[in-house]
């Protein structure tokens, strides 16, 4: 008997078409509107990068994560080399980003709205692959700290801003472009960097800009393949910041030894490491004994990128969920047409747009940091936004994966990678508690910051619900009893108030009303609990053009 008639068991139907190749900028109305609102006029650049992010960079992101970096301690002859090898896809991601200004753009004085435009480009890049964002962020963020030591900035800054990517492990003098990493925390201290034990010894004359030899370890050294690192070490006057290059001026390798790469939950394409300094040559940056205030110039920028990266992850999760639900049928009806799924998708869209709005408002503040109001705004909201947006990302991405059912749990899609990536931004550069306590510190010790915050809220901008939250915030901040204990609640309310104010001021009644009704009104504690009367289909349509 011939059983070949039974070889095919079913016909493949009700599957979602591929999303690859979409222009992530052109299909994101919210991004376009918020960038224009804050002064970006780089439509052509953004549109081009949207094509790259949705196409070749998206493909490279999968390859870079499937082929993790590999540490090679020695060559075949037994020489210590301390190299980290990467898949070509990783280099493709780095090269594309650097050539398009994701490091250099904000520091070009002739460029208007450089931080905002760069944020838009980074937002697109991070949706394709955020692991490469670590060295990109640190290289971008190193500039303000290095500028505190002009002679070092004069040597390194031209190559940081060159828009040329050179991954070779050769001396800086032989390269047109360099990348910068960071090594701050140690085993015994972690976030408490004042507990660091690494020591710095002057080679000859001590002081700013002078050469020292560093002896000690770092528990986390991000991107160990970089050309130099900003790091912290103790001198006789206390914790001090140093620039430590991979190579010495004579071209020989520095006494910088990688012990191992970290085996991380996510962020697989990027290498994070444990290192030792065995008399490593480094140069003092900033005032001796003032290492934390010096390196905080860099940390402020990296925290901004944590906001930006988390916002990007949420946006890509939303994109995937809306795309899936627009094609997948259950019970003969598209998921996106079913009321409860509309509630969920609309809620996710609100979360994504509110995160983007607050992040680009921060970019605007950085572009106008010469203005006292904007400078104080950035000082406070870096911590507020870093806390809230990074805290919201994991749950939001989990909900987006749930919209896709089992498909959202399979590595063939990007959702598992987005979910693995999400926690790092809430941990890196100070976890939630660190950010909330920094909020209190800024309010207490930075004159005028609290006035700038309430001035920004404009008494609720004509909305009674926001006005009630503003009044509650005033009372809670005036009550100093157990203030540290209540720091998370305060930071949360500050973030929600700012997001509501920004959405109101944008003039988009649809988005602002839905956000305020759900976040300041009767909305529930999980996504998909928007109150009645909200135009969910319109919010979904806005989310994916």
N, C-alpha and C positions, 0 to 999 in steps of 0.2 A: 504494500500500500504506500502511496506517495503522500507524505505529510508536509511537503513544502508549502502547501497552501496556508499552513499555520505559522510560518516563519515571522510574519509581521503581526505583532500583537496589538498595535494601536497606531493611530495617527496623531502626530504632535499638533495640538491646537491650544488656543487660549494662553499663548506664551507672549511675553513682552518683547517688542523689538529692541535691538541694541541701541544704546544711547551714545555710543562712541561717535566722535566727530562733531558733536554739537558745539556751537560757539557759546562758551559759558558767560561771555559778556553780553552778547546780543539777546540772550534769552533770560537775562536777569534785569527786569525793569527797576527793581528796588536799587540795585547797585548803580545803575545809570543815573537815577534821580538823585541819590544821596551824594554821588561824586560831583555832579553838577552843582548841587546845593552848596558844597564846600569848596567850590572854585576850580575844580579840575577841568582843564580844557584839552585833554589828551585823548580825545575820542578815537583817533586813528591807532594810537599805540595800544589802547585798551582793547579795541576790537581785534587787533592782530594777536594780542596775547590771549584773548578769549578763544581764538581758533587753536592756538598752540596748546593751551591748557586742556581743552576738550578733546584734542586729538593726540599728537605725538607725545606730549608730556604725560597725559593720562596713561598711555601705553608704557612709557618709560617708568612711571610710578609702580606699575605692577611688577615689571622686571627687576627694579631696584629692591623691592621688598622680597621677591622670591629668591634673590641672590644677595644675601646679607654680606656686609663687609667682613673681611678675614684678616686677622692679625698675624703678621710674620715677624717673629722676634729676631731670627737670624737668617743669614743667607746660607747657601749650600756649603760654603767653606767654613762656617762657624763664626762669622763676624756678626756682631750685634747690629741690626739695622732698624728695628722698631718701625716697621712699615704697616700701614693699613691699606689693603687692596680692595677696590670697589669695582662693581660691575660697570661696563660702559654706559648703561642707562643712567646711573647716578651722575656720572660726569656730564651726560647730556642735560640733565636737569640743572645742575650747577652752572654749566656754561650758558645755557639759555637765559637763566635768571640774571646772571651777572652782566651779560651783554645787553640786556634790556633795562638795566638800571636799578634792579632790586636792592643793590647795595649803595650805589653812588647817588641816585637821583635826589634825595632830600638835601644832600650837602652841596649841591650845585646852586650857588647864590643867585644865578641868573634865572633859575627855574621858579615860577610861581606855583604855589600849592604842591610843592615837591613831596611833602609827607603824605598828603591826601592821594595824589596820583600813584605814588609808590605803594600806598596801602591797597589801592584798587588792583594793582598788578600782583601784589603779594597774595591778596584774597583769591585771585584766579589761580595763581601758582599752587597755593596750599591745597586747593581742592583737588588738584591732580596728584600731588605728593608733598606731604608736609615734613617728612624726615630731612630733606635737603634744606628745609627752612632753618634748621638749627645753625649751621655754619653761616648761612646767608644773614640771619638775624644778628649773630655775634659780630660778624665783620661790619655790617651796617652800624651796629650799636657801639662799636669801639671808638668811633670818631670823636664823640664829645669828651671821652676820658683822655684820649691821646692828646687832644688839643690843650689840655691842662699842662702839658709838657712840650712846648713849641718845637724844641730841637728834635724830639722823637717824632712828633707829628710831621715835621718837614721831611723826615726820612721815609716814613711809612705811609703817610696819607696819600701821596700820589699813586702808589701802587694799590692801595685799598680801593681807590676811586677810579681805577683805570678802565673798568669794564672789560678786562681781559682775564680769562680764567686759565690758570696754569697749575695743574695738579701735581707737577713733578716735585719730588723731594730733593730740591736743590737750594742753595743759598738764595736769600732774598735778592741779592745783587744781580743774579742771573735771570730774574723773573720780571715780567711786565706787570703782573697782577698777583696779589697775595690774598689770603684769607686769615682771619683772626679768630682764635678760640678763647675759652675762659676756663680757669681752674681755681675754684674758690674753696669748696668744702673739703673737710677732712674727716677721718673715721670717727674721731672722738667728739666732733662738734656738730657736723651737719650744718643746719641753718645758722647755728651759733658760731659764726666765723671768728668771733673774738677768742674762741677756745683753740684756734689754730696754733700748731706748734712749729710749723716750718719756719726756719731762721734764715735771715739774710745777712751776709757778711760783706762789708765794703772791700772792693779790690784795692782801692787806694784812697782817694778822697771821698768821704761820705756826702750824701745830700741828693737833692733833686737832680734827675737826669744822669746821675752817676752809676757806674757799673758795680754790681754786687754778685756774689755767688750764693745761690739758694740751696739749702739742704732740708729735705723733708718729703712729704707725700701729699697727694690729693686723691680723695676718695671718688670724686667725680671730676673728670676733665672732659669737657664736651668738645667733640670733633678733634681728636688728637692728630689728625693729618694736616691741621692748619699750619701756617708758616710762623705764627707767633701766638702767644697767649697772655692775656691779662690775668694776673694771679696775685695772691696775697701772702705776705710773709711778715714775721716779726722782726723788728729791729730794736735797738735799745730804747727807742721812743714809742714803740707799740706797733700795731698792725699797719702795714704799709703796702701800697700797690706797686706792682712791677710789670714790665713788659719783658717776656721771656721768649726769645726766638728759637726755632728748631735748630738753627745753625749759628755758629759763632762768626765773628767778622772775618776770621781767616778762612772760612769755608768749611771748617770741620764741624761735625755734628755736635750739638750741645749735649750736656750731661742730663738729658731728658729721657727717661726710660718708661715705656709702657709696660705695665704689669699684666694687664688683661683687658679685654673688652667686656663691658657690662652685658649680661643676658637679660634684656628688658622685655616688659610686657608688650610694648609696641615700639614705634619709632625705629623699625628694623633697618631701614636703609641707611640710617645715620649711625656712626660709631661714637659710643661714649666709653670712657676708659678710666682705669685707675693708673696713676703715674707716680714716679719718684723723681725727685731732683737730687742729684748727687754732686753738688757743686755747680749747678747749672747757672750759666751767665745770664744776668738779667739787668734791666735798667729801671731805676726808680721813676715812677710816674706820680706827680703831685707831691704834696707836702708829706714829709716823714711823720709817721704815727697817725695819719689821716687816711688810711687805706680804704675804709668803708665809704666815707663821703666821696672819695675819688672814684672808686669803682661803681658807686651808685649812679654816676653819670651814664655808665653803660647799662646798668641794670634797669634804669627807668625806661630805656628804649627797648630792652628785651621784654620787659613786662607789657609794653604796648603791643609788641608782636605776639605775645601770648593771647591778648584780647583778639587780635586780628586773626591769628591761626585758629582759635576756637570758633570764631564767627564763620570762618571759611569752612571748617569741618561741618558745622551745623548747616550751612547753606548747601553743601554737596549732599548731605544726608537728606535734606528736604527735596532737592532735585531728584534724587533717586526714588524717593517715596512717591512723589507726585507723578513722575513718569510711569512708575510701575502701576499705580492705581488708575492711571488714565487709560490703560490697556487691559488690565486683568479683570475678568468677569467672575463674579460669584453669584450663583442663582440666576444666571442669565443677565445680570446687570453689572455695569462697570462699577468697580469699587469707588471711584471718584464721584459717582452719582448717588451713593448711598449715604443717608443723612449722618449716621454716626461716624463714618470714615471722613466725611466732609468736616465734621467737628474737629477730628484729630488733625487732619491736614491743615486746616485753617489755623489751628492753634500753633502748630509747628511753624507755619509761615510767619505768624506774629512774633514768635520767639526769635526767629532768624533775622527779621527786619529790625527788631528792636536792638539786637546785638550789633548789627551793622551800623545803625544810626549812632549809637554811643561810641563805637570804635572810630568812625570817621569824624565825629565831633572832636575826639581826642586828636586825630591827625590834624584837624584844623587848628587846634590849640598849639600843637607843635610847630606848625607853619607860622604861627604868630606869637611865638614865645617871647619876643621882645616886648609885647604888650603885657602889662602887669596882671591884668585880669586873666588873660589866657595862660600866663605862666603859673599863676596860683591854681587855676582850674586844672591844668595838667598835673600839678603836684598832687592834688587830692584824687582826681578821677583815675589816674593811672592805677592806684590801689583799689578804688571802688570797682572799676571796670574789670580789672584783672581778677578780682575775687568773684564777681557775680557771673560774668560771661563764661569764664573757665569752669565755674561750678555747674552751670546749666548745661554745658555741652554733652557730658556723658549720658544723662537721662534723655535729653532731646534726641540724640543719635540712636539710643536704644529704642525709643518710640518709633523712629523712622524705620528701623530694621523690622519692627513688629508689623508695620504697615505692609511689608513685603512678605510676611510669613516666613516659611522655611528658606525662601530665596534670599532673604536678608541675613541668613546665618551661614551662608555658603561662601567660601573663599573665592569662588569665581566672580563674585560681585565685590564692590569696593566697601560695602557696609562693615564687614568685620574689621577691615583695616582702619576705617574711620573711628570705630568704637575703641579699638586698641590705642589709637593715637590720642583720644580725647583726654584721658587723665593726666598726661604729661604736662599740659599747660597749667593745670591747677596745682601741680607739685613743683615744677621747675620755677626758679626765681622767686621762691617764697610761697609756701602753701597758703591755704585759706586763712588760717589764724594769723599768719604773718601779715597778710594783706590787711585784715581787719584791724589789727593793732596799729598798723602803719596809718590807717585812716584816722584813728584816734590821735596818733602822734602828730599828724599834719594839722588836724583841727586845733590841737592844744598848743603847738609850738611854732606854727607858721602864721605870723600876723596877717590878717585879712583873708585867710583861706575860707573860713566859715561864712564870712560876708559874701565872698564871691560865689560860694555854693548856693546860698539862698537867693542871691541876686539872679543867678542863672535860672532858678525855678520860677521866678516872676510871680510869686504868690499863688501859683497854680494855673497861671496863664488863662484865667477865666473859667476853669473847670472846678466845680465844687468838690468833686472827689479827690482831685489832686491837691486842692487847697487844704482839705482835711488831712491828707498825708503830710503836707508841708508843716502844718501846725503841730502834728504829732511828733515830727522829727525835731522841731524846735524844743518841745517839752522834753523829749528823751535826751537831747544833747545838753539841756540845762540841768538835768538830773544827773549828778556825778556819782551817785551811789551805784556801786557794782557796774561801772561803765565798761570795764574790760569784759566782764561776764556777758554783757549784752552786745558786744561789738559786732557779732554776725548779724543780728537783727537790724542794727543801725546801718551797717553797710548794705544789707539787702534793701532796706527802705530807701536809702539814698540812690541806689542803682535804679530801682523801679521809678522813683520820682523823676530822675533825669531822663530815663527812657520815655516816660509818659510826656514830659515837657517837650522833648525833641520831636516826638510824633505829632503832638498838637501843633507845634510851631511850623511843621512841614506843610500844613494845610490839607493833608490827606485825611479827611474825616473818617473814611472807611476804616483805615488802619488804626488811627488814634482812638476812635470810639471803641473798637473791638478790644484793643489792648487795655485801655483803662477799665472797661467794664469787666474784663476777665481778671486782670492783675490787681486792680484796686477795688474791685467790686465783689460780685458773688461767684466768681470762677472757682473751680475746684482745685485740688492739690496735685492732680495729674493732668497730663495733656489729654485733650478731647473732652473737656468739661466747660466749654464756652457757654455762657448764658444764652437764653433764647433772644431772638431779635437781631443776631449778628449775621451779616451776609457772607456766609462761609464760602459759597461758590465763587463770589467775586474775589475774596482773599486768595483762594486757590489759583484762580485765573491770573492774578497779579504775580503769583510766585513762579510761574513757569510759562513764559510767553510762547 
